[in-house]
């Protein structure tokens, strides 16, 4: 009986320790010597070159954050596990501990802040419309009766419906499982337009077979702060991540990283996205904060 009680006590202690470590990502990283970085397959900020290689503005920034954390923890080596996430599973994978830091292209909004925490904003996105250059579509008013593609699990879905109601127009929605799938719907003619973050639209156009066949048109449908995502109630880890990002802003290295990924030719096709830094992104860097998109809508 004593052995049984002891076994139960040990098991409970182990569970308690595991739970505590889940809430303390720095302790988890230090004890395991490894960390899971959430990445995307086809975002403008994070994408794959194949064979498990992930690159992009947010991916490289995330790697620098983790290098700073490695120094902070005094680790001789830190094994980074690149974990691809989708729009649908990224939040659950952060919550359940599969992903420690997600640096893809996630919008910080009030609803998501109930489930996860966000680092300071590193990119302010504008949701736009991509169409074929010869479509005759110039803005949202021309979308009535059209088929519109967007990506499942993204905030652009809500943006689309809000504009549909506000303008009294009616269109059919089709959903891609990821951004490249959504662009394919436009490219193949199964959709008349693709509504998504401007950087994602620009990146997919630049990587297409005939970039001149597409253009981004119309008004800005939504302004959204993009940030790395981490588990809630872990202030020490959030501070470490934020401190690294703010250091990268202050020493100019983040601006150089932006230029590398948005203004210079990038792999795999050696094409240029060509998106100069917006005033909204500059302002977010000048005044680091983790405000949700609802705060931006008040401006």
C-alpha positions as CSV (number, residue, x, y, z in Angstrom):
1,X,0.0,0.0,0.0
2,X,2.9,2.4,0.9
3,X,4.5,1.6,-2.4
4,X,1.3,2.4,-4.2
5,X,0.9,5.7,-2.4
6,X,4.5,6.6,-3.1
7,X,4.0,5.7,-6.8
8,X,1.0,8.0,-7.0
9,X,2.8,10.8,-5.3
10,X,5.8,10.5,-7.7
11,X,3.4,10.5,-10.7
12,X,1.6,13.6,-9.4
13,X,4.9,15.3,-8.8
14,X,6.0,14.5,-12.3
15,X,2.7,15.8,-13.7
16,X,3.0,19.0,-11.7
17,X,6.5,19.5,-12.9
18,X,5.5,19.0,-16.5
19,X,2.6,21.4,-16.1
20,X,4.9,24.0,-14.5
21,X,7.4,23.6,-17.3
22,X,4.7,24.1,-19.9
23,X,4.0,27.4,-18.2
24,X,7.8,28.2,-18.2
25,X,9.1,27.9,-21.7
26,X,12.6,29.2,-20.8
27,X,12.9,26.3,-18.3
28,X,11.7,23.8,-20.9
29,X,14.2,25.1,-23.4
30,X,17.0,25.0,-20.9
31,X,16.3,21.5,-19.7
32,X,15.8,20.0,-23.2
33,X,18.3,22.1,-25.2
34,X,15.7,22.3,-27.9
35,X,12.9,24.6,-29.0
36,X,10.0,24.4,-31.6
37,X,9.7,27.3,-34.0
38,X,6.3,27.4,-35.8
39,X,6.8,28.2,-39.5
40,X,4.6,28.4,-42.6
41,X,4.7,26.7,-46.0
42,X,3.6,29.6,-48.2
43,X,3.4,32.9,-46.4
44,X,5.3,36.0,-47.5
45,X,6.8,36.2,-44.0
46,X,7.6,32.5,-43.7
47,X,7.8,29.8,-46.4
48,X,9.5,26.6,-47.4
49,X,12.2,25.9,-50.0
50,X,11.5,22.2,-49.6
51,X,13.5,19.5,-47.8
52,X,12.6,20.9,-44.4
53,X,14.2,24.3,-45.2
54,X,12.2,27.3,-44.0
55,X,13.1,30.9,-44.7
56,X,11.5,34.4,-44.8
57,X,11.5,37.7,-42.8
58,X,9.7,36.3,-39.8
59,X,11.5,32.9,-39.9
60,X,14.9,34.6,-39.8
61,X,13.8,37.1,-37.2
62,X,12.5,34.2,-35.1
63,X,15.9,32.4,-35.4
64,X,17.6,35.6,-34.1
65,X,15.2,35.7,-31.2
66,X,16.1,32.1,-30.3
67,X,19.8,32.8,-30.7
68,X,19.4,35.6,-28.1
69,X,17.5,33.3,-25.8
70,X,20.3,30.7,-26.2
71,X,22.8,33.3,-25.0
72,X,20.5,34.3,-22.1
73,X,20.2,30.7,-20.9
74,X,23.9,30.0,-21.4
75,X,23.4,27.1,-23.7
76,X,26.3,25.9,-25.8
77,X,23.9,24.6,-28.4
78,X,20.2,25.0,-29.1
79,X,18.4,22.6,-31.4
80,X,15.6,24.4,-33.4
81,X,12.8,22.1,-34.5
82,X,11.0,23.8,-37.4
83,X,7.3,22.9,-37.1
84,X,5.1,23.8,-40.1
85,X,1.7,25.1,-39.0
86,X,-1.5,26.1,-40.9
87,X,-4.0,28.8,-40.4
88,X,-6.3,26.3,-38.8
89,X,-3.9,24.5,-36.4
90,X,-1.4,27.2,-35.4
91,X,-3.2,28.3,-32.2
92,X,-3.9,24.8,-30.8
93,X,-0.3,23.7,-31.5
94,X,1.0,26.7,-29.4
95,X,-1.5,26.0,-26.7
96,X,-0.7,22.3,-26.3
97,X,3.1,22.9,-26.2
98,X,3.9,21.4,-29.7
99,X,5.1,24.9,-30.8
100,X,7.0,27.2,-28.4
101,X,7.2,30.3,-30.7
102,X,5.2,30.7,-33.9
103,X,6.6,33.3,-36.3
104,X,4.5,32.9,-39.4
105,X,1.9,35.5,-40.4
106,X,-0.5,35.6,-37.6
107,X,-2.8,38.6,-36.9
108,X,-2.9,39.7,-33.3
109,X,-6.6,40.3,-32.5
110,X,-8.7,40.4,-29.3
111,X,-10.3,37.0,-29.8
112,X,-6.9,35.3,-30.2
113,X,-5.5,37.1,-27.2
114,X,-7.9,35.0,-25.1
115,X,-6.1,31.9,-26.1
116,X,-2.5,32.9,-26.7
117,X,0.0,35.8,-26.2
118,X,1.7,37.9,-28.8
119,X,5.1,39.4,-29.0
120,X,5.4,43.1,-30.0
121,X,4.2,43.8,-33.5
122,X,6.8,43.3,-36.2
123,X,4.7,43.8,-39.4
124,X,1.5,45.8,-40.0
125,X,-0.4,44.2,-42.8
126,X,-3.0,45.6,-45.2
127,X,-5.6,43.2,-46.6
128,X,-6.1,43.8,-50.3
129,X,-7.6,42.2,-53.4
130,X,-5.5,40.3,-56.1
131,X,-7.0,39.8,-59.5
132,X,-6.0,38.9,-63.1
133,X,-4.7,42.0,-64.8
134,X,-7.3,41.8,-67.5
135,X,-10.3,41.1,-65.2
136,X,-11.7,44.7,-65.1
137,X,-12.0,44.5,-61.3
138,X,-10.7,47.6,-59.6
139,X,-12.1,47.3,-56.1
140,X,-14.6,45.6,-53.8
141,X,-17.6,47.2,-55.6
142,X,-16.8,45.1,-58.7
143,X,-16.9,41.8,-56.7
144,X,-20.7,41.5,-56.8
145,X,-21.6,38.2,-58.4
146,X,-18.0,37.0,-58.5
147,X,-16.2,34.1,-56.9
148,X,-13.7,35.1,-54.2
149,X,-10.9,33.0,-52.8
150,X,-9.4,33.3,-49.4
151,X,-7.6,31.0,-47.0
152,X,-9.4,28.9,-44.4
153,X,-8.8,30.0,-40.8
154,X,-7.6,33.5,-41.6
155,X,-8.9,36.9,-40.4
156,X,-9.5,37.7,-44.1
157,X,-12.6,35.5,-44.0
158,X,-14.2,37.9,-41.4
159,X,-12.9,40.9,-43.3
160,X,-14.5,39.7,-46.5
161,X,-17.9,39.1,-44.9
162,X,-17.9,42.4,-43.1
163,X,-17.3,44.3,-46.3
164,X,-19.9,42.2,-48.1
165,X,-22.6,43.2,-45.5
166,X,-21.4,46.9,-45.4
167,X,-21.5,47.4,-49.2
168,X,-24.6,45.3,-49.8
169,X,-22.9,43.2,-52.4
170,X,-23.2,39.4,-52.9
171,X,-20.4,37.1,-53.9
172,X,-19.5,33.4,-53.6
173,X,-16.6,32.4,-51.3
174,X,-14.2,29.5,-52.0
175,X,-11.5,28.5,-49.6
176,X,-7.9,27.3,-50.1
177,X,-6.3,25.1,-47.5
178,X,-3.3,27.4,-47.5
179,X,-2.2,30.6,-49.3
180,X,-0.6,28.8,-52.3
181,X,-3.8,26.8,-52.8
182,X,-5.9,30.0,-52.6
183,X,-3.7,31.7,-55.2
184,X,-4.1,28.6,-57.4
185,X,-7.8,29.1,-57.3
186,X,-7.3,32.6,-58.8
187,X,-4.5,31.5,-61.2
188,X,-6.6,28.6,-62.6
189,X,-9.7,30.7,-63.1
190,X,-11.8,29.0,-60.4
191,X,-11.9,32.3,-58.5
192,X,-12.1,35.9,-59.8
193,X,-10.2,37.4,-56.9
194,X,-8.1,36.4,-54.0
195,X,-8.5,38.5,-50.8
196,X,-5.6,38.2,-48.3
197,X,-2.7,40.1,-46.7
198,X,-1.0,42.3,-49.3
199,X,2.4,40.8,-48.6
200,X,1.1,37.3,-49.2
201,X,-0.6,38.4,-52.4
202,X,2.6,40.1,-53.6
203,X,4.7,37.1,-52.8
204,X,2.5,34.7,-54.6
205,X,2.3,36.9,-57.6
206,X,6.1,37.3,-57.7
207,X,6.5,33.5,-57.6
208,X,3.9,32.8,-60.3
209,X,4.7,31.7,-63.8
210,X,3.6,35.1,-65.2
211,X,3.6,37.8,-62.6
212,X,2.5,40.5,-65.1
213,X,-0.8,38.6,-65.5
214,X,-1.9,39.7,-61.9
215,X,-2.3,42.9,-60.0
216,X,-3.3,44.1,-56.5
217,X,-6.3,46.5,-56.7
218,X,-8.8,48.5,-54.7
219,X,-9.0,49.9,-51.3
220,X,-7.4,48.6,-48.1
221,X,-10.0,46.3,-46.5
222,X,-8.3,45.9,-43.1
223,X,-5.2,46.9,-41.2
224,X,-3.8,44.1,-39.1
225,X,-0.8,43.9,-36.8
226,X,1.2,40.7,-37.4
227,X,3.3,39.2,-34.5
228,X,5.0,36.1,-33.3
229,X,2.7,34.0,-31.1
230,X,3.5,32.2,-27.8
231,X,1.7,30.6,-24.9
232,X,-0.3,32.7,-22.4
233,X,0.7,33.3,-18.9
234,X,4.5,33.0,-19.5
235,X,5.8,36.5,-18.9
236,X,9.5,35.6,-18.7
237,X,9.4,34.0,-22.1
238,X,7.4,36.9,-23.6
239,X,9.9,39.4,-22.1
240,X,12.8,37.4,-23.6
241,X,11.2,37.4,-27.1
242,X,10.1,41.1,-26.9
243,X,13.6,42.1,-25.7
244,X,15.2,40.4,-28.6
245,X,12.9,42.0,-31.2
246,X,13.3,45.5,-29.7
247,X,17.1,44.9,-29.7
248,X,16.9,44.0,-33.4
249,X,14.8,47.2,-34.1
250,X,17.2,49.5,-32.2
251,X,20.4,48.2,-33.7
252,X,19.0,48.4,-37.3
253,X,19.3,44.7,-38.0
254,X,15.6,44.2,-38.4
255,X,15.4,47.0,-41.0
256,X,18.2,45.2,-42.9
257,X,16.3,42.0,-42.6
258,X,13.2,43.7,-44.0
259,X,15.2,45.0,-47.0
260,X,16.6,41.5,-47.6
261,X,13.3,39.8,-47.8
262,X,11.0,42.5,-49.3
263,X,13.2,44.7,-51.5
264,X,15.9,42.2,-52.8
265,X,15.6,39.1,-55.0
266,X,14.7,36.1,-52.9
267,X,14.7,32.3,-53.3
268,X,13.6,30.1,-54.9
269,X,12.9,32.0,-58.1
270,X,15.2,35.0,-57.3
271,X,12.3,37.4,-57.7
272,X,11.6,40.5,-55.7
273,X,8.4,41.0,-53.7
274,X,9.0,44.8,-53.9
275,X,7.0,46.0,-50.8
276,X,8.6,49.1,-49.2
277,X,8.0,49.3,-45.4
278,X,4.7,50.9,-44.7
279,X,4.3,53.9,-42.3
280,X,2.2,51.7,-40.0
281,X,5.0,49.2,-39.7
282,X,7.6,52.0,-39.1
283,X,5.3,53.4,-36.3
284,X,4.9,49.9,-34.7
285,X,8.7,49.6,-34.6
286,X,9.1,53.2,-33.2
287,X,6.6,52.4,-30.5
288,X,6.8,48.6,-29.7
289,X,3.5,47.3,-28.5
290,X,1.3,44.2,-28.6
291,X,-2.0,45.9,-29.3
292,X,-4.7,43.9,-31.1
293,X,-6.1,44.9,-34.5
294,X,-9.2,46.3,-32.9
295,X,-7.0,49.1,-31.5
296,X,-5.9,49.9,-35.1
297,X,-9.5,50.2,-36.2
298,X,-10.1,53.0,-33.7
299,X,-7.5,55.2,-35.4
